[in-house]
Amino acid sequence: MGSNYNPRSNWNSQRRTRADFPLLSSPKHDESTFSFADVTGTFTKLLLASSPDFAGSAMKEWIDKSLIYHLDVKTTRGGLQEEFAVSDAMVKRAREWSIMVQQMKGDVGEAPKDVYVLVRVYDMAVAREEKVGGGEKGKEKEESGPQAVFLVDPWDAYHKDRLILKSKGGMVGSMV
């Protein structure tokens, strides 16, 4: 992300204190884990390269646009399919910054202003040992641990059944 990212201003999580950063004096309205303006297209290119199946084809047109990315990071000890906690605020952010919702409101021109990304970090407790070099003599081991997937526009993924949300303990609704 280069110069686009500054942990003092772009890291919104309260966990920033673990790295000796003070709490934000006035929390950002979005309260996502991270938020930053990608003025150079560097992060957009990273998303296209690392998660092409989750990044829509329209993202190629966003590279030269200045987008504000909002990232929520969810980790699990197990695999990608392991359940993770989802807050009401997270669902609200996913809906508010959904490309589809922004288009319905007429808030999207050539590219959306805000893009919401769910970053799934998984296999936190796994260290895979693989033989390198093959055969019996290939006793060297390579360890790989945590992995990550960037899910661009999780609200869209939810509507396409690529992200499953469940209620555990009740759900309420109201009409607006």
C-alpha positions as CSV (number, residue, x, y, z in Angstrom):
1,M,0.0,0.0,0.0
2,G,3.1,2.2,0.2
3,S,2.5,5.8,1.1
4,N,-1.3,5.3,1.0
5,Y,-1.2,3.7,4.5
6,N,-0.3,5.3,7.8
7,P,-1.1,3.1,10.8
8,R,-1.5,6.3,13.0
9,S,-4.4,7.5,11.0
10,N,-5.7,4.4,9.0
11,W,-5.7,1.7,11.7
12,N,-9.0,2.2,13.5
13,S,-9.2,-0.8,15.7
14,Q,-8.8,-0.5,19.5
15,R,-6.1,-3.2,19.2
16,R,-3.8,-0.5,17.9
17,T,-2.8,0.1,21.5
18,R,-1.0,-3.3,21.4
19,A,1.5,-1.8,19.0
20,D,1.9,1.3,21.3
21,F,-0.4,3.5,19.1
22,P,-2.9,5.6,21.1
23,L,-6.6,5.1,20.7
24,L,-8.1,7.5,18.1
25,S,-9.3,10.6,19.9
26,S,-12.3,10.8,17.7
27,P,-13.2,7.4,16.3
28,K,-13.9,7.4,12.6
29,H,-17.6,7.0,11.7
30,D,-17.0,3.7,9.9
31,E,-15.2,1.9,12.7
32,S,-13.8,-0.7,10.3
33,T,-10.5,-2.2,11.2
34,F,-8.6,-0.2,8.6
35,S,-9.6,2.6,6.2
36,F,-7.5,4.5,3.7
37,A,-7.6,6.2,0.4
38,D,-5.9,4.3,-2.4
39,V,-4.8,7.3,-4.6
40,T,-2.3,5.3,-6.6
41,G,-4.3,2.2,-7.3
42,T,-1.7,0.0,-5.5
43,F,-4.2,-1.7,-3.3
44,T,-6.7,-2.2,-6.2
45,K,-3.9,-3.9,-8.1
46,L,-3.1,-6.1,-5.1
47,L,-6.8,-7.2,-4.9
48,L,-7.0,-8.0,-8.6
49,A,-3.8,-10.1,-8.3
50,S,-4.5,-11.9,-5.1
51,S,-8.2,-12.6,-5.2
52,P,-9.4,-12.5,-8.8
53,D,-12.4,-14.8,-8.1
54,F,-13.6,-12.4,-5.4
55,A,-12.7,-9.1,-7.1
56,G,-15.2,-8.2,-9.8
57,S,-14.1,-7.5,-13.4
58,A,-15.1,-3.8,-12.9
59,M,-12.1,-3.4,-10.6
60,K,-9.8,-3.2,-13.6
61,E,-11.5,0.1,-14.3
62,W,-10.9,1.3,-10.8
63,I,-7.1,1.2,-10.9
64,D,-6.7,4.9,-11.9
65,K,-9.4,6.1,-9.5
66,S,-9.0,7.3,-5.9
67,L,-11.0,4.9,-3.8
68,I,-11.5,4.8,-0.1
69,Y,-11.1,1.2,1.1
70,H,-12.7,0.0,4.4
71,L,-11.3,-3.3,5.6
72,D,-12.6,-5.5,8.4
73,V,-10.2,-8.4,9.4
74,K,-11.6,-11.6,10.7
75,T,-9.3,-14.4,11.9
76,T,-9.9,-18.0,12.7
77,R,-7.6,-20.7,14.0
78,G,-9.1,-23.2,11.5
79,G,-9.8,-23.2,7.8
80,L,-11.5,-20.7,5.5
81,Q,-14.9,-22.3,6.1
82,E,-14.7,-22.0,9.9
83,E,-17.3,-19.6,11.3
84,F,-16.2,-16.2,12.5
85,A,-18.0,-13.4,14.5
86,V,-20.0,-10.8,12.5
87,S,-21.3,-7.7,14.3
88,D,-24.4,-5.7,13.5
89,A,-22.1,-2.8,12.6
90,M,-20.1,-5.0,10.2
91,V,-23.3,-6.0,8.4
92,K,-24.3,-2.4,8.2
93,R,-21.0,-1.4,6.7
94,A,-21.2,-4.2,4.2
95,R,-24.7,-3.1,3.1
96,E,-23.8,0.7,3.1
97,W,-20.7,0.3,1.0
98,S,-22.0,-2.4,-1.3
99,I,-21.4,-1.5,-4.9
100,M,-25.0,-2.7,-5.8
101,V,-26.5,-0.4,-3.0
102,Q,-24.4,2.5,-4.0
103,Q,-25.5,2.1,-7.7
104,M,-29.2,1.9,-6.6
105,K,-28.7,5.2,-4.7
106,G,-27.0,6.7,-7.7
107,D,-23.8,7.2,-5.7
108,V,-21.5,5.4,-8.2
109,G,-20.1,7.0,-11.3
110,E,-17.2,5.3,-13.0
111,A,-16.2,3.8,-9.7
112,P,-17.5,3.7,-6.2
113,K,-16.2,6.2,-3.7
114,D,-16.1,3.6,-0.9
115,V,-15.2,-0.1,-1.2
116,Y,-15.8,-2.5,1.7
117,V,-13.5,-5.5,1.9
118,L,-13.7,-8.5,4.3
119,V,-10.2,-9.8,5.0
120,R,-10.4,-13.5,6.1
121,V,-7.2,-14.6,7.8
122,Y,-7.4,-18.3,8.5
123,D,-5.3,-21.3,9.5
124,M,-3.9,-19.2,12.4
125,A,-3.2,-22.4,14.4
126,V,-1.9,-24.5,11.5
127,A,1.7,-25.0,10.6
128,R,1.9,-27.3,7.6
129,E,5.0,-29.4,7.2
130,E,5.8,-30.4,3.6
131,K,8.7,-32.3,2.3
132,V,10.8,-30.3,0.0
133,G,13.0,-32.0,-2.7
134,G,11.0,-35.2,-2.9
135,G,12.0,-38.8,-2.1
136,E,13.3,-40.2,1.2
137,K,16.2,-37.8,1.2
138,G,13.9,-34.8,0.9
139,K,13.7,-34.3,4.7
140,E,13.8,-30.5,4.6
141,K,10.5,-29.1,5.8
142,E,8.7,-26.0,4.7
143,E,6.2,-24.5,7.1
144,S,3.3,-22.4,5.9
145,G,0.9,-20.8,8.4
146,P,-1.8,-18.3,8.1
147,Q,-3.4,-17.5,4.8
148,A,-5.7,-14.6,3.7
149,V,-8.5,-14.0,1.3
150,F,-9.8,-10.6,0.4
151,L,-13.5,-10.6,-0.2
152,V,-14.4,-7.4,-2.1
153,D,-18.0,-6.3,-1.5
154,P,-19.2,-9.0,1.0
155,W,-22.8,-7.8,0.7
156,D,-22.7,-8.9,-3.0
157,A,-21.1,-12.2,-2.0
158,Y,-23.9,-12.7,0.6
159,H,-26.5,-12.2,-2.1
160,K,-24.7,-14.7,-4.4
161,D,-24.4,-17.3,-1.6
162,R,-20.6,-17.0,-1.5
163,L,-20.8,-15.7,2.1
164,I,-23.2,-17.3,4.5
165,L,-24.6,-15.3,7.5
166,K,-26.4,-17.2,10.3
167,S,-28.2,-15.9,13.3
168,K,-27.3,-17.6,16.5
169,G,-29.5,-16.4,19.3
170,G,-32.2,-14.5,17.4
171,M,-32.7,-11.9,14.8
172,V,-35.0,-8.9,14.9
173,G,-36.4,-6.8,12.1
174,S,-38.2,-3.5,11.7
175,M,-39.7,-1.5,8.8
176,V,-38.3,1.8,7.8
